[in-house]
Amino acid sequence: MSARIDVFRKMIAKDPANLLAHYGLANEALKEGLWDEARAHLETYLAAYDDEGNGYGRLAAALESLGRTDEARVALRKGIESAQRFGHAGMAAELEERLDAL
């Protein structure tokens, strides 16, 4: 397990409201295949932060890896809406492709 995961876990223990630490931990957890931990931290992050789409794509990946396909589709749809709202047409298109393939 990476030392970076431990750093982010300590940051969150010290300040549970640190959204960037939740996002960072989720990304590290995804790299390690810790799908449920990644899911939990991405959900915390997305509940409080107006993400531009990328976080939803990462949440969808974690959910898909957990076999939660319907929830992954919902996350991708939210990511598409968010990416479009922020003017990220390329990201929206990428998430749409992933949704179509799911």
N, CA, C and O atoms as CSV, one atom per row, in Angstrom:
chain,resi,resn,atom,element,x,y,z
A,1,MET,N,N,0.853,-1.174,0.000
A,1,MET,CA,C,0.000,0.000,0.000
A,1,MET,C,C,0.903,1.243,0.000
A,1,MET,O,O,1.946,1.278,0.653
A,2,SER,N,N,0.476,2.230,-0.734
A,2,SER,CA,C,1.324,3.406,-0.891
A,2,SER,C,C,1.328,4.277,0.362
A,2,SER,O,O,0.347,4.352,1.101
A,3,ALA,N,N,2.456,4.921,0.570
A,3,ALA,CA,C,2.590,5.850,1.700
A,3,ALA,C,C,1.674,7.050,1.509
A,3,ALA,O,O,1.241,7.669,2.480
A,4,ARG,N,N,1.378,7.380,0.240
A,4,ARG,CA,C,0.501,8.517,-0.040
A,4,ARG,C,C,-0.890,8.290,0.538
A,4,ARG,O,O,-1.530,9.231,1.008
A,5,ILE,N,N,-1.355,7.058,0.506
A,5,ILE,CA,C,-2.671,6.753,1.088
A,5,ILE,C,C,-2.661,7.098,2.574
A,5,ILE,O,O,-3.595,7.719,3.084
A,6,ASP,N,N,-1.615,6.697,3.251
A,6,ASP,CA,C,-1.522,6.985,4.686
A,6,ASP,C,C,-1.489,8.487,4.953
A,6,ASP,O,O,-2.085,8.960,5.921
A,7,VAL,N,N,-0.800,9.232,4.106
A,7,VAL,CA,C,-0.735,10.687,4.273
A,7,VAL,C,C,-2.142,11.281,4.153
A,7,VAL,O,O,-2.551,12.090,4.986
A,8,PHE,N,N,-2.873,10.879,3.124
A,8,PHE,CA,C,-4.226,11.406,2.948
A,8,PHE,C,C,-5.155,10.964,4.070
A,8,PHE,O,O,-5.997,11.744,4.515
A,9,ARG,N,N,-5.017,9.729,4.532
A,9,ARG,CA,C,-5.837,9.267,5.655
A,9,ARG,C,C,-5.592,10.112,6.899
A,9,ARG,O,O,-6.531,10.465,7.613
A,10,LYS,N,N,-4.326,10.436,7.155
A,10,LYS,CA,C,-3.988,11.278,8.311
A,10,LYS,C,C,-4.545,12.687,8.148
A,10,LYS,O,O,-5.020,13.288,9.112
A,11,MET,N,N,-4.484,13.212,6.927
A,11,MET,CA,C,-5.032,14.548,6.674
A,11,MET,C,C,-6.533,14.579,6.963
A,11,MET,O,O,-7.040,15.534,7.551
A,12,ILE,N,N,-7.231,13.533,6.549
A,12,ILE,CA,C,-8.679,13.467,6.770
A,12,ILE,C,C,-8.993,13.258,8.243
A,12,ILE,O,O,-9.956,13.827,8.757
A,13,ALA,N,N,-8.194,12.452,8.925
A,13,ALA,CA,C,-8.407,12.256,10.362
A,13,ALA,C,C,-8.259,13.579,11.101
A,13,ALA,O,O,-8.987,13.850,12.056
A,14,LYS,N,N,-7.317,14.396,10.658
A,14,LYS,CA,C,-7.068,15.692,11.284
A,14,LYS,C,C,-8.158,16.704,10.924
A,14,LYS,O,O,-8.556,17.520,11.755
A,15,ASP,N,N,-8.639,16.641,9.664
A,15,ASP,CA,C,-9.643,17.590,9.187
A,15,ASP,C,C,-10.607,16.881,8.234
A,15,ASP,O,O,-10.389,16.883,7.023
A,16,PRO,N,N,-11.671,16.272,8.771
A,16,PRO,CA,C,-12.615,15.526,7.937
A,16,PRO,C,C,-13.304,16.366,6.859
A,16,PRO,O,O,-13.869,15.814,5.915
A,17,ALA,N,N,-13.263,17.682,6.989
A,17,ALA,CA,C,-13.902,18.554,5.996
A,17,ALA,C,C,-12.968,18.910,4.836
A,17,ALA,O,O,-13.358,19.660,3.942
A,18,ASN,N,N,-11.759,18.389,4.841
A,18,ASN,CA,C,-10.785,18.689,3.789
A,18,ASN,C,C,-11.154,17.911,2.517
A,18,ASN,O,O,-10.777,16.751,2.351
A,19,LEU,N,N,-11.884,18.562,1.645
A,19,LEU,CA,C,-12.388,17.891,0.440
A,19,LEU,C,C,-11.277,17.469,-0.507
A,19,LEU,O,O,-11.363,16.415,-1.137
A,20,LEU,N,N,-10.232,18.288,-0.611
A,20,LEU,CA,C,-9.138,17.904,-1.494
A,20,LEU,C,C,-8.411,16.661,-0.981
A,20,LEU,O,O,-7.904,15.868,-1.775
A,21,ALA,N,N,-8.360,16.490,0.324
A,21,ALA,CA,C,-7.766,15.277,0.880
A,21,ALA,C,C,-8.638,14.063,0.559
A,21,ALA,O,O,-8.117,12.989,0.256
A,22,HIS,N,N,-9.953,14.226,0.623
A,22,HIS,CA,C,-10.853,13.126,0.244
A,22,HIS,C,C,-10.633,12.754,-1.215
A,22,HIS,O,O,-10.555,11.575,-1.558
A,23,TYR,N,N,-10.532,13.766,-2.073
A,23,TYR,CA,C,-10.315,13.518,-3.500
A,23,TYR,C,C,-8.966,12.839,-3.719
A,23,TYR,O,O,-8.867,11.881,-4.486
A,24,GLY,N,N,-7.930,13.333,-3.050
A,24,GLY,CA,C,-6.606,12.741,-3.188
A,24,GLY,C,C,-6.570,11.300,-2.705
A,24,GLY,O,O,-5.978,10.438,-3.354
A,25,LEU,N,N,-7.198,11.039,-1.573
A,25,LEU,CA,C,-7.249,9.672,-1.059
A,25,LEU,C,C,-8.012,8.773,-2.016
A,25,LEU,O,O,-7.609,7.634,-2.255
A,26,ALA,N,N,-9.101,9.270,-2.560
A,26,ALA,CA,C,-9.877,8.470,-3.514
A,26,ALA,C,C,-9.027,8.099,-4.725
A,26,ALA,O,O,-9.072,6.960,-5.188
A,27,ASN,N,N,-8.260,9.044,-5.233
A,27,ASN,CA,C,-7.414,8.757,-6.395
A,27,ASN,C,C,-6.354,7.715,-6.081
A,27,ASN,O,O,-6.095,6.822,-6.889
A,28,GLU,N,N,-5.750,7.826,-4.923
A,28,GLU,CA,C,-4.746,6.837,-4.521
A,28,GLU,C,C,-5.399,5.466,-4.300
A,28,GLU,O,O,-4.830,4.436,-4.664
A,29,ALA,N,N,-6.583,5.464,-3.708
A,29,ALA,CA,C,-7.297,4.199,-3.482
A,29,ALA,C,C,-7.645,3.537,-4.814
A,29,ALA,O,O,-7.564,2.315,-4.935
A,30,LEU,N,N,-8.031,4.335,-5.814
A,30,LEU,CA,C,-8.314,3.775,-7.138
A,30,LEU,C,C,-7.074,3.084,-7.709
A,30,LEU,O,O,-7.171,1.995,-8.275
A,31,LYS,N,N,-5.915,3.718,-7.560
A,31,LYS,CA,C,-4.664,3.145,-8.061
A,31,LYS,C,C,-4.357,1.812,-7.397
A,31,LYS,O,O,-3.773,0.923,-8.016
A,32,GLU,N,N,-4.751,1.677,-6.140
A,32,GLU,CA,C,-4.465,0.461,-5.367
A,32,GLU,C,C,-5.577,-0.584,-5.481
A,32,GLU,O,O,-5.460,-1.681,-4.935
A,33,GLY,N,N,-6.658,-0.241,-6.192
A,33,GLY,CA,C,-7.769,-1.178,-6.310
A,33,GLY,C,C,-8.639,-1.245,-5.066
A,33,GLY,O,O,-9.358,-2.223,-4.860
A,34,LEU,N,N,-8.578,-0.221,-4.243
A,34,LEU,CA,C,-9.401,-0.156,-3.035
A,34,LEU,C,C,-10.707,0.547,-3.402
A,34,LEU,O,O,-10.941,1.697,-3.030
A,35,TRP,N,N,-11.548,-0.173,-4.141
A,35,TRP,CA,C,-12.723,0.410,-4.787
A,35,TRP,C,C,-13.708,1.020,-3.801
A,35,TRP,O,O,-14.201,2.125,-4.027
A,36,ASP,N,N,-13.999,0.325,-2.720
A,36,ASP,CA,C,-15.006,0.835,-1.793
A,36,ASP,C,C,-14.494,2.067,-1.040
A,36,ASP,O,O,-15.254,2.999,-0.777
A,37,GLU,N,N,-13.228,2.066,-0.703
A,37,GLU,CA,C,-12.659,3.248,-0.044
A,37,GLU,C,C,-12.670,4.436,-1.013
A,37,GLU,O,O,-12.993,5.558,-0.622
A,38,ALA,N,N,-12.320,4.186,-2.259
A,38,ALA,CA,C,-12.358,5.250,-3.266
A,38,ALA,C,C,-13.777,5.773,-3.421
A,38,ALA,O,O,-13.996,6.984,-3.462
A,39,ARG,N,N,-14.730,4.874,-3.506
A,39,ARG,CA,C,-16.143,5.260,-3.648
A,39,ARG,C,C,-16.586,6.156,-2.504
A,39,ARG,O,O,-17.192,7.205,-2.721
A,40,ALA,N,N,-16.281,5.737,-1.294
A,40,ALA,CA,C,-16.718,6.485,-0.112
A,40,ALA,C,C,-16.155,7.902,-0.101
A,40,ALA,O,O,-16.871,8.856,0.202
A,41,HIS,N,N,-14.888,8.038,-0.429
A,41,HIS,CA,C,-14.267,9.369,-0.389
A,41,HIS,C,C,-14.710,10.229,-1.567
A,41,HIS,O,O,-14.833,11.446,-1.429
A,42,LEU,N,N,-14.947,9.621,-2.707
A,42,LEU,CA,C,-15.474,10.396,-3.834
A,42,LEU,C,C,-16.896,10.870,-3.541
A,42,LEU,O,O,-17.258,11.991,-3.896
A,43,GLU,N,N,-17.694,10.036,-2.903
A,43,GLU,CA,C,-19.049,10.456,-2.552
A,43,GLU,C,C,-19.016,11.618,-1.554
A,43,GLU,O,O,-19.821,12.544,-1.660
A,44,THR,N,N,-18.105,11.578,-0.599
A,44,THR,CA,C,-17.960,12.681,0.346
A,44,THR,C,C,-17.562,13.954,-0.396
A,44,THR,O,O,-18.142,15.017,-0.173
A,45,TYR,N,N,-16.587,13.842,-1.264
A,45,TYR,CA,C,-16.102,14.975,-2.046
A,45,TYR,C,C,-17.215,15.558,-2.920
A,45,TYR,O,O,-17.430,16.770,-2.931
A,46,LEU,N,N,-17.914,14.701,-3.645
A,46,LEU,CA,C,-18.936,15.168,-4.587
A,46,LEU,C,C,-20.175,15.726,-3.890
A,46,LEU,O,O,-20.886,16.552,-4.463
A,47,ALA,N,N,-20.434,15.290,-2.680
A,47,ALA,CA,C,-21.588,15.804,-1.935
A,47,ALA,C,C,-21.399,17.269,-1.546
A,47,ALA,O,O,-22.371,17.989,-1.312
A,48,ALA,N,N,-20.138,17.703,-1.479
A,48,ALA,CA,C,-19.870,19.053,-0.992
A,48,ALA,C,C,-19.178,19.963,-2.007
A,48,ALA,O,O,-19.043,21.162,-1.766
A,49,TYR,N,N,-18.737,19.407,-3.139
A,49,TYR,CA,C,-17.957,20.191,-4.094
A,49,TYR,C,C,-18.609,20.123,-5.465
A,49,TYR,O,O,-19.050,19.058,-5.897
A,50,ASP,N,N,-18.671,21.258,-6.146
A,50,ASP,CA,C,-19.256,21.322,-7.479
A,50,ASP,C,C,-18.196,20.891,-8.494
A,50,ASP,O,O,-17.550,21.721,-9.133
A,51,ASP,N,N,-18.039,19.595,-8.622
A,51,ASP,CA,C,-17.023,19.001,-9.486
A,51,ASP,C,C,-17.326,19.309,-10.953
A,51,ASP,O,O,-18.482,19.492,-11.336
A,52,GLU,N,N,-16.276,19.363,-11.758
A,52,GLU,CA,C,-16.427,19.690,-13.171
A,52,GLU,C,C,-16.616,18.464,-14.053
A,52,GLU,O,O,-16.667,18.596,-15.276
A,53,GLY,N,N,-16.720,17.279,-13.468
A,53,GLY,CA,C,-16.996,16.065,-14.216
A,53,GLY,C,C,-16.044,14.928,-13.925
A,53,GLY,O,O,-16.455,13.768,-13.894
A,54,ASN,N,N,-14.785,15.239,-13.712
A,54,ASN,CA,C,-13.768,14.214,-13.514
A,54,ASN,C,C,-14.039,13.337,-12.292
A,54,ASN,O,O,-13.872,12.119,-12.349
A,55,GLY,N,N,-14.449,13.948,-11.202
A,55,GLY,CA,C,-14.735,13.188,-9.989
A,55,GLY,C,C,-15.844,12.170,-10.205
A,55,GLY,O,O,-15.791,11.059,-9.676
A,56,TYR,N,N,-16.840,12.551,-10.980
A,56,TYR,CA,C,-17.930,11.618,-11.271
A,56,TYR,C,C,-17.439,10.453,-12.127
A,56,TYR,O,O,-17.883,9.318,-11.953
A,57,GLY,N,N,-16.533,10.733,-13.040
A,57,GLY,CA,C,-15.960,9.653,-13.840
A,57,GLY,C,C,-15.180,8.677,-12.984
A,57,GLY,O,O,-15.239,7.467,-13.200
A,58,ARG,N,N,-14.456,9.196,-12.018
A,58,ARG,CA,C,-13.702,8.335,-11.106
A,58,ARG,C,C,-14.652,7.537,-10.206
A,58,ARG,O,O,-14.421,6.359,-9.933
A,59,LEU,N,N,-15.725,8.196,-9.750
A,59,LEU,CA,C,-16.724,7.481,-8.948
A,59,LEU,C,C,-17.340,6.351,-9.763
A,59,LEU,O,O,-17.534,5.247,-9.255
A,60,ALA,N,N,-17.644,6.626,-11.017
A,60,ALA,CA,C,-18.219,5.592,-11.883
A,60,ALA,C,C,-17.271,4.404,-12.019
A,60,ALA,O,O,-17.712,3.255,-12.016
A,61,ALA,N,N,-15.978,4.675,-12.137
A,61,ALA,CA,C,-14.999,3.587,-12.246
A,61,ALA,C,C,-14.997,2.722,-10.991
A,61,ALA,O,O,-14.959,1.494,-11.074
A,62,ALA,N,N,-15.038,3.368,-9.827
A,62,ALA,CA,C,-15.064,2.606,-8.572
A,62,ALA,C,C,-16.338,1.779,-8.479
A,62,ALA,O,O,-16.300,0.601,-8.122
A,63,LEU,N,N,-17.468,2.403,-8.802
A,63,LEU,CA,C,-18.748,1.693,-8.725
A,63,LEU,C,C,-18.794,0.524,-9.708
A,63,LEU,O,O,-19.281,-0.556,-9.373
A,64,GLU,N,N,-18.295,0.738,-10.900
A,64,GLU,CA,C,-18.279,-0.350,-11.886
A,64,GLU,C,C,-17.413,-1.501,-11.392
A,64,GLU,O,O,-17.777,-2.666,-11.552
A,65,SER,N,N,-16.271,-1.180,-10.792
A,65,SER,CA,C,-15.390,-2.225,-10.262
A,65,SER,C,C,-16.035,-2.986,-9.116
A,65,SER,O,O,-15.698,-4.143,-8.863
A,66,LEU,N,N,-16.960,-2.340,-8.426
A,66,LEU,CA,C,-17.698,-2.995,-7.334
A,66,LEU,C,C,-18.922,-3.754,-7.851
A,66,LEU,O,O,-19.648,-4.366,-7.068
A,67,GLY,N,N,-19.153,-3.717,-9.167
A,67,GLY,CA,C,-20.303,-4.400,-9.742
A,67,GLY,C,C,-21.597,-3.614,-9.610
A,67,GLY,O,O,-22.681,-4.171,-9.786
A,68,ARG,N,N,-21.499,-2.348,-9.308
A,68,ARG,CA,C,-22.676,-1.493,-9.093
A,68,ARG,C,C,-22.923,-0.656,-10.362
A,68,ARG,O,O,-22.811,0.570,-10.355
A,69,THR,N,N,-23.260,-1.362,-11.437
A,69,THR,CA,C,-23.354,-0.766,-12.763
A,69,THR,C,C,-24.412,0.329,-12.860
A,69,THR,O,O,-24.163,1.371,-13.467
A,70,ASP,N,N,-25.580,0.111,-12.277
A,70,ASP,CA,C,-26.627,1.137,-12.345
A,70,ASP,C,C,-26.171,2.434,-11.685
A,70,ASP,O,O,-26.427,3.522,-12.201
A,71,GLU,N,N,-25.498,2.317,-10.550
A,71,GLU,CA,C,-24.993,3.500,-9.862
A,71,GLU,C,C,-23.870,4.156,-10.667
A,71,GLU,O,O,-23.737,5.380,-10.665
A,72,ALA,N,N,-23.071,3.353,-11.348
A,72,ALA,CA,C,-22.011,3.898,-12.201
A,72,ALA,C,C,-22.621,4.717,-13.330
A,72,ALA,O,O,-22.100,5.775,-13.682
A,73,ARG,N,N,-23.718,4.237,-13.896
A,73,ARG,CA,C,-24.408,4.986,-14.951
A,73,ARG,C,C,-24.904,6.344,-14.429
A,73,ARG,O,O,-24.777,7.363,-15.107
A,74,VAL,N,N,-25.460,6.340,-13.237
A,74,VAL,CA,C,-25.942,7.585,-12.628
A,74,VAL,C,C,-24.772,8.554,-12.458
A,74,VAL,O,O,-24.899,9.738,-12.770
A,75,ALA,N,N,-23.640,8.061,-11.967
A,75,ALA,CA,C,-22.465,8.907,-11.770
A,75,ALA,C,C,-21.988,9.481,-13.104
A,75,ALA,O,O,-21.625,10.655,-13.182
A,76,LEU,N,N,-21.989,8.665,-14.141
A,76,LEU,CA,C,-21.562,9.156,-15.453
A,76,LEU,C,C,-22.515,10.228,-15.975
A,76,LEU,O,O,-22.074,11.225,-16.546
A,77,ARG,N,N,-23.795,10.032,-15.785
A,77,ARG,CA,C,-24.764,11.051,-16.224
A,77,ARG,C,C,-24.542,12.374,-15.484
A,77,ARG,O,O,-24.590,13.447,-16.086
A,78,LYS,N,N,-24.303,12.286,-14.186
A,78,LYS,CA,C,-24.027,13.506,-13.412
A,78,LYS,C,C,-22.729,14.152,-13.882
A,78,LYS,O,O,-22.628,15.377,-13.952
A,79,GLY,N,N,-21.747,13.335,-14.201
A,79,GLY,CA,C,-20.479,13.861,-14.704
A,79,GLY,C,C,-20.645,14.557,-16.046
A,79,GLY,O,O,-20.033,15.597,-16.288
A,80,ILE,N,N,-21.465,13.992,-16.914
A,80,ILE,CA,C,-21.734,14.604,-18.213
A,80,ILE,C,C,-22.398,15.962,-18.022
A,80,ILE,O,O,-22.003,16.950,-18.642
A,81,GLU,N,N,-23.409,16.003,-17.160
A,81,GLU,CA,C,-24.105,17.268,-16.882
A,81,GLU,C,C,-23.133,18.304,-16.323
A,81,GLU,O,O,-23.154,19.466,-16.728
A,82,SER,N,N,-22.299,17.885,-15.407
A,82,SER,CA,C,-21.351,18.795,-14.778
A,82,SER,C,C,-20.323,19.292,-15.796
A,82,SER,O,O,-20.030,20.487,-15.853
A,83,ALA,N,N,-19.784,18.386,-16.588
A,83,ALA,CA,C,-18.796,18.773,-17.599
A,83,ALA,C,C,-19.396,19.758,-18.596
A,83,ALA,O,O,-18.744,20.723,-18.995
A,84,GLN,N,N,-20.622,19.513,-18.989
A,84,GLN,CA,C,-21.285,20.434,-19.920
A,84,GLN,C,C,-21.506,21.794,-19.272
A,84,GLN,O,O,-21.308,22.827,-19.911
A,85,ARG,N,N,-21.911,21.799,-18.021
A,85,ARG,CA,C,-22.157,23.046,-17.295
A,85,ARG,C,C,-20.891,23.893,-17.199
A,85,ARG,O,O,-20.958,25.122,-17.235
A,86,PHE,N,N,-19.737,23.237,-17.077
A,86,PHE,CA,C,-18.468,23.946,-16.962
A,86,PHE,C,C,-17.789,24.155,-18.319
A,86,PHE,O,O,-16.682,24.689,-18.385
A,87,GLY,N,N,-18.451,23.737,-19.394
A,87,GLY,CA,C,-17.901,23.956,-20.730
A,87,GLY,C,C,-16.794,23.002,-21.131
A,87,GLY,O,O,-15.957,23.338,-21.969
A,88,HIS,N,N,-16.780,21.820,-20.545
A,88,HIS,CA,C,-15.763,20.806,-20.861
A,88,HIS,C,C,-16.348,19.775,-21.828
A,88,HIS,O,O,-16.674,18.653,-21.440
A,89,ALA,N,N,-16.473,20.179,-23.091
A,89,ALA,CA,C,-17.107,19.320,-24.096
A,89,ALA,C,C,-16.352,18.003,-24.283
A,89,ALA,O,O,-16.973,16.953,-24.449
A,90,GLY,N,N,-15.031,18.050,-24.257
A,90,GLY,CA,C,-14.238,16.832,-24.435
A,90,GLY,C,C,-14.470,15.831,-23.317
A,90,GLY,O,O,-14.612,14.633,-23.560
A,91,MET,N,N,-14.506,16.330,-22.094
A,91,MET,CA,C,-14.752,15.442,-20.956
A,91,MET,C,C,-16.169,14.880,-21.026
A,91,MET,O,O,-16.386,13.699,-20.755
A,92,ALA,N,N,-17.134,15.725,-21.389
A,92,ALA,CA,C,-18.517,15.257,-21.513
A,92,ALA,C,C,-18.594,14.149,-22.552
A,92,ALA,O,O,-19.274,13.145,-22.337
A,93,ALA,N,N,-17.907,14.317,-23.671
A,93,ALA,CA,C,-17.921,13.303,-24.730
A,93,ALA,C,C,-17.278,11.998,-24.259
A,93,ALA,O,O,-17.769,10.911,-24.562
A,94,GLU,N,N,-16.188,12.115,-23.523
A,94,GLU,CA,C,-15.520,10.918,-22.993
A,94,GLU,C,C,-16.443,10.163,-22.035
A,94,GLU,O,O,-16.541,8.938,-22.094
A,95,LEU,N,N,-17.115,10.904,-21.154
A,95,LEU,CA,C,-18.029,10.268,-20.201
A,95,LEU,C,C,-19.230,9.664,-20.928
A,95,LEU,O,O,-19.733,8.616,-20.522
A,96,GLU,N,N,-19.693,10.311,-21.991
A,96,GLU,CA,C,-20.793,9.758,-22.784
A,96,GLU,C,C,-20.386,8.445,-23.436
A,96,GLU,O,O,-21.175,7.502,-23.484
A,97,GLU,N,N,-19.155,8.380,-23.939
A,97,GLU,CA,C,-18.653,7.125,-24.523
A,97,GLU,C,C,-18.623,6.019,-23.477
A,97,GLU,O,O,-19.015,4.884,-23.749
A,98,ARG,N,N,-18.161,6.353,-22.297
A,98,ARG,CA,C,-18.123,5.355,-21.220
A,98,ARG,C,C,-19.522,4.909,-20.856
A,98,ARG,O,O,-19.749,3.725,-20.608
A,99,LEU,N,N,-20.472,5.845,-20.819
A,99,LEU,CA,C,-21.861,5.503,-20.500
A,99,LEU,C,C,-22.420,4.578,-21.565
A,99,LEU,O,O,-23.078,3.590,-21.241
A,100,ASP,N,N,-22.174,4.880,-22.819
A,100,ASP,CA,C,-22.663,4.030,-23.915
A,100,ASP,C,C,-22.080,2.623,-23.834
A,100,ASP,O,O,-22.766,1.647,-24.138
A,101,ALA,N,N,-20.823,2.515,-23.428
A,101,ALA,CA,C,-20.153,1.222,-23.348
A,101,ALA,C,C,-20.591,0.412,-22.123
A,101,ALA,O,O,-20.417,-0.806,-22.078
A,102,LEU,N,N,-21.158,1.098,-21.140
A,102,LEU,CA,C,-21.565,0.430,-19.888
A,102,LEU,C,C,-22.894,-0.175,-20.120
A,102,LEU,O,O,-23.456,-0.796,-19.218
